[in-house]
Amino acid sequence: MNLRRAFTLIELLVVIAIIAILAALLLPALAAAKKKAKAVNCLSNLKQFGLAQSLYAGDFQDCFPQSGNNFWVMPLIDLPNLLQPYLKNTTPAIFQCPLETGTAFSVLEAQWFGPMNGKSASDITVPTSYYYYLAFYGSLAQPSGSPPVPASPTRHRTTEVQYSSGKILQACYTSSQAGNRFFLSDLPPYTDNAHSPSGMNLLLVDGHAQFANYDNFNPIEDPYLTYTDGHAYNYDWSPLTDRNVQ
């Protein structure tokens, strides 16, 4: 006689409970691994920008990219167009951090600063998560008694940078909150930074990309931007002779 024994209801419930427990243990690890992979992809984007910056300098008398425009048109509209011919990956995806949750940083900045520059977000052809600091394409004149205002677009040579391995060239300003904008005046810390509340992904002038903790950022004294710790971190106005990351 052929006897078959079926699972009891209790046995099935035990198996389901074990699977649920294992899933609860594994899902956070999988989510963390996925976020880590996206952060590594972001660093890869920055490294490609570093190579593109180097190739551009080779074609333009050892100068950093400059279109003749100033903030904010140069870093948010012109830079992607200037670097595209030198990028191995020319798809728009390279200009956005994989951790981007919604509207790209450059579009949010354009919505904020565009009207005062005669531009709008619709002028952005390639949305980007990465910012290119003004110190590399503009003057650093600071009129007495007023907030710092760039006097004019200025070409700068790579030889002007004294600490190429510590000077921030580009940075990822991706927010973890869709539609939320954060920028220089929010550093540090900024808890909605998509990478970490303790730091951000950077491209340094020497071409290497890294995640840097805010504790390793060198504060820059600035009479117009003083924070609770008595320091400022506005790298737009940091001279090329400064070191930004220890």
Protein Blocks (a to p, Z undefined) as FASTA:
>chain_A
ZZdddddfklmmmmmmmmmmmmmmmmmmmmmmmmmmmmmmmmmmmmmmmmmmmmmmmmng
oiacdehiacfklmmmmmmmmmmmmpfblcfklmpcfklgbdcfklmmmmmmmmmnopaf
klpmbdcfbdcdfklmpccbdcehiacddfbdcdddfklpmblmlccfbdcdddfbghia
cdfklpccdfklmkbmkbccdddfkopacdddfklpccdddfklccfkopacbfklgcfk
bcfbZZ
